[in-house]
């Protein structure tokens, strides 16, 4: 069965009529229509289409960018289509994975994407290594200094303030205070075991 997918951007106030007409002329029995960004992954109609795919179905789009504007997402979608043992066809670019030439083209796109991912990983690793060599650490900066952490633990354990009061006072989430108190208890237990 030929299943069409038509997408227009919400912001530009486009109309999907031309796409839907082209998909119907191409022989699509059902057309899934959506208004949303091609850069977003959370598109309900696209997922409904992918979930309904059966072997030998063919997903048809008017143009590749109607399916996705990101090469990475496009390859993920095409991978899902392939896993369902279905085919893919783009009317404008004449891409058709139901034939050997179309499958070869998609494999080449996949190889380029894999190469790009490997290069990004390599650059990221090199950047992190350079930052470590300069004494920088990754991750979010701590909201509290070491002195503030000690003060919070002292205030709560002495009974001067409750954990909720301290979290409001220092502008942190109550879970942060709970973690500090747990860590302080563990350290106290460990030191007792060493001394005891």
C-alpha positions in Angstrom: 0.0 0.0 0.0 1.2 3.5 -0.8 1.0 5.8 2.3 1.5 9.5 1.8 2.9 12.0 4.2 2.3 15.8 3.8 3.7 18.4 6.1 3.6 22.2 6.1 5.1 24.7 8.5 2.8 26.2 11.0 4.6 29.6 11.1 4.4 30.2 7.4 0.7 29.5 7.2 1.1 27.1 4.3 -1.5 24.9 2.7 -0.9 21.2 2.1 -3.4 20.9 -0.8 -0.8 20.8 -3.5 1.2 18.1 -1.7 -1.9 16.0 -1.0 -3.0 16.2 -4.6 0.4 15.1 -5.9 0.4 12.2 -3.4 -3.1 11.1 -4.5 -2.1 11.3 -8.2 0.9 9.1 -7.3 -1.5 6.5 -6.0 -1.5 7.0 -2.2 -4.4 5.3 -0.5 -4.0 7.2 2.7 -2.3 10.6 3.3 -1.1 11.6 6.8 -1.2 15.5 7.0 0.7 17.6 9.6 1.4 21.2 10.3 4.7 21.6 12.2 8.4 22.1 11.9 10.4 19.6 9.9 13.2 20.0 12.5 11.0 18.6 15.3 10.9 14.9 16.1 7.6 15.0 18.0 5.2 14.9 15.1 2.1 12.8 15.9 1.0 12.1 12.3 4.5 11.0 11.3 4.7 8.6 14.2 1.2 7.3 13.5 2.3 6.6 9.9 5.5 4.8 11.0 3.6 2.7 13.6 1.2 1.5 10.9 3.8 0.4 8.4 3.6 -3.2 7.2 6.0 -5.1 5.0 5.9 -4.0 1.3 4.1 -0.7 2.2 5.7 2.4 0.6 5.9 5.8 2.3 5.6 8.6 -0.3 6.4 12.3 0.2 6.2 15.1 -2.2 9.8 16.3 -1.3 12.5 15.0 1.1 12.3 18.1 3.3 8.6 17.4 4.0 9.8 14.3 5.9 12.6 16.0 7.8 15.0 19.0 7.5 17.7 17.2 9.5 19.8 14.6 7.7 20.2 12.8 11.0 16.4 12.6 11.6 15.8 11.7 8.0 18.1 8.7 8.3 16.4 7.7 11.5 13.0 7.8 9.8 14.3 5.9 6.8 15.8 3.3 9.2 12.4 2.8 10.8 10.8 2.4 7.4 13.5 -0.2 6.5 13.0 -2.1 9.8 9.3 -2.4 8.9 10.4 -3.9 5.6 8.7 -1.0 3.8 9.9 1.3 1.0 10.3 5.0 0.6 9.7 7.3 -2.4 10.1 11.0 -2.9 8.3 12.4 -5.9 10.3 15.5 -6.5 13.8 14.1 -6.0 13.0 10.8 -7.7 14.3 8.8 -4.7 12.8 5.3 -4.6 14.2 2.8 -2.1 12.0 0.0 -3.6 14.6 -0.2 -6.4 18.4 -0.9 -6.3 19.5 2.6 -7.3 17.4 4.2 -4.6 18.7 1.8 -2.0 22.3 2.5 -3.0 21.6 6.3 -2.7 20.2 5.9 0.8 23.2 3.7 1.8 25.5 6.4 0.6 23.6 9.1 2.6 23.9 6.8 5.6 27.6 6.4 5.1 28.1 10.2 4.9 26.0 10.6 8.1 28.0 7.9 9.9 31.2 9.7 8.8 29.9 13.0 10.1 28.9 11.5 13.5 32.4 10.0 13.8 34.0 13.3 13.0 31.8 15.1 15.6 32.7 12.5 18.2 36.4 12.9 17.4 36.2 16.7 17.6 34.3 16.5 20.9 36.8 14.2 22.4 39.7 16.4 21.3 37.9 19.5 22.8 37.3 17.8 26.1 40.9 16.6 26.3 42.2 20.2 25.6 39.8 21.6 28.3 41.1 19.0 30.8 44.7 19.9 30.0 43.8 23.5 30.7 42.3 22.5 34.1 38.7 23.0 33.1 36.0 20.5 34.1 32.9 19.8 32.2 29.4 19.9 33.5 27.3 22.5 35.3 28.9 24.7 37.9 27.9 23.9 41.4 25.3 26.3 42.9 26.9 26.1 46.4 30.4 26.7 47.5 32.1 24.2 49.9 31.6 26.7 52.8 27.9 27.0 52.0 27.6 23.2 51.9 29.2 22.9 55.4 27.0 25.7 56.7 23.8 24.0 55.4 24.8 20.7 57.0 25.6 22.5 60.3 22.3 24.5 60.3 20.2 21.4 59.8 22.1 19.0 62.0 22.2 21.5 64.9 18.4 22.0 64.6 18.7 25.8 64.0 16.8 25.4 60.6 14.8 22.8 58.9 15.9 21.3 55.5 13.0 23.2 53.8 14.0 26.5 55.4 17.6 26.1 54.4 16.6 25.2 50.8 14.6 28.4 50.6 17.4 30.5 52.3 20.1 29.3 49.8 17.8 29.1 46.8 18.3 25.5 46.1 15.9 22.5 45.6 15.1 20.5 48.7 16.6 17.4 47.0 20.0 19.3 47.0 19.8 19.7 50.7 18.8 16.0 51.2 21.9 14.9 49.1 24.2 17.1 51.2 22.8 15.7 54.4 23.1 12.1 53.1 26.7 12.7 52.0 27.5 14.3 55.4 26.0 11.2 57.2 28.0 8.8 55.1 31.2 10.7 55.7 30.5 10.7 59.5 29.8 6.9 59.4 32.9 6.2 57.5 35.1 8.2 59.9 33.5 6.5 62.9 34.4 3.1 61.3 38.0 4.2 60.7 38.4 5.5 64.3 36.3 2.8 65.9 
